[in-house]
């Protein structure tokens, strides 16, 4: 990417199959990438952490999120903030579509 404004159409971004239960589309940039993720019901994103904070916006469906041992249920229309360096794990409660950065 460059520093000039640009337009990216999600339909032009290839879908990456992460597992049988998880797929994602990624738009890289100078900072954290913008990600669309598709999680089938029961999909688990194993515990991990990131150097930067992360935001997860649930567009459709719902998640159980464990962040530093605290469990939250995140439903459609809600946004979860994960502080930098925080260990977190996600489980899809149903087929779920999220946007994250």
C-alpha positions as CSV (number, residue, x, y, z in Angstrom):
1,X,0.0,0.0,0.0
2,X,1.0,3.6,-0.5
3,X,0.3,6.8,1.4
4,X,-2.2,7.9,-1.2
5,X,-5.9,7.3,-0.8
6,X,-7.2,4.2,-2.4
7,X,-10.2,2.1,-2.8
8,X,-10.4,-1.7,-2.1
9,X,-13.4,-3.8,-2.8
10,X,-13.9,-6.7,-0.5
11,X,-15.1,-8.8,-3.4
12,X,-11.6,-8.4,-5.0
13,X,-9.8,-9.6,-1.8
14,X,-9.1,-13.3,-1.9
15,X,-10.6,-15.5,0.9
16,X,-7.9,-17.3,2.8
17,X,-9.0,-20.6,4.3
18,X,-7.4,-20.6,7.8
19,X,-9.1,-23.9,8.9
20,X,-12.2,-25.9,7.9
21,X,-14.1,-23.6,10.3
22,X,-12.5,-20.2,9.7
23,X,-11.9,-18.0,6.6
24,X,-10.6,-14.5,6.3
25,X,-9.9,-11.6,4.0
26,X,-7.1,-9.2,4.8
27,X,-6.3,-5.7,3.6
28,X,-2.8,-4.8,4.8
29,X,-1.7,-1.3,5.5
30,X,1.0,0.7,7.4
31,X,-0.6,-0.2,10.7
32,X,-2.6,-3.3,11.8
33,X,-4.5,-4.9,8.8
34,X,-8.2,-4.6,8.3
35,X,-9.7,-8.2,8.4
36,X,-13.0,-9.7,7.6
37,X,-13.3,-13.1,9.3
38,X,-16.0,-15.8,8.8
39,X,-16.3,-18.3,11.7
40,X,-18.6,-21.4,11.6
41,X,-20.5,-22.2,14.7
42,X,-18.1,-23.9,17.2
43,X,-15.0,-22.5,15.6
44,X,-12.2,-21.7,18.1
45,X,-9.4,-19.2,17.6
46,X,-6.8,-20.5,20.1
47,X,-5.3,-18.3,22.7
48,X,-2.8,-15.8,21.4
49,X,-1.8,-12.2,21.7
50,X,-0.9,-9.2,19.6
51,X,1.7,-6.4,20.1
52,X,-1.0,-3.8,19.2
53,X,-4.6,-3.5,20.6
54,X,-7.2,-5.2,18.6
55,X,-10.8,-4.3,17.8
56,X,-13.4,-6.9,16.9
57,X,-16.8,-5.7,15.5
58,X,-19.4,-8.5,15.2
59,X,-21.4,-7.8,12.1
60,X,-23.5,-11.0,12.3
61,X,-23.6,-13.9,14.9
62,X,-22.0,-14.0,18.3
63,X,-18.8,-14.9,20.1
64,X,-17.5,-16.0,23.5
65,X,-14.3,-14.1,24.0
66,X,-11.8,-14.8,26.8
67,X,-9.5,-11.9,27.3
68,X,-6.9,-12.2,30.2
69,X,-9.2,-14.8,31.8
70,X,-12.4,-12.6,31.7
71,X,-15.2,-14.1,29.5
72,X,-17.5,-11.8,27.5
73,X,-20.3,-12.6,25.1
74,X,-20.1,-10.4,22.0
75,X,-23.2,-10.2,19.9
76,X,-24.1,-8.7,16.5
77,X,-23.6,-4.9,16.6
78,X,-21.1,-4.9,19.5
79,X,-17.4,-4.1,19.4
80,X,-14.8,-5.8,21.6
81,X,-11.5,-4.0,22.4
82,X,-8.6,-6.3,23.3
83,X,-5.7,-4.4,24.9
84,X,-2.2,-4.8,23.5
85,X,-0.4,-7.9,24.7
86,X,-3.6,-9.4,26.1
87,X,-4.0,-13.2,25.8
88,X,-7.3,-13.9,24.2
89,X,-9.3,-16.8,22.7
90,X,-12.5,-16.7,20.7
91,X,-15.3,-19.2,20.2
92,X,-18.1,-18.8,17.6
93,X,-21.5,-19.3,19.2
94,X,-23.1,-19.5,15.8
95,X,-22.0,-18.8,12.2
96,X,-20.4,-15.4,12.7
97,X,-19.0,-12.6,10.5
98,X,-16.6,-10.1,12.1
99,X,-14.5,-7.1,11.1
100,X,-11.3,-6.6,13.1
101,X,-8.2,-4.4,13.2
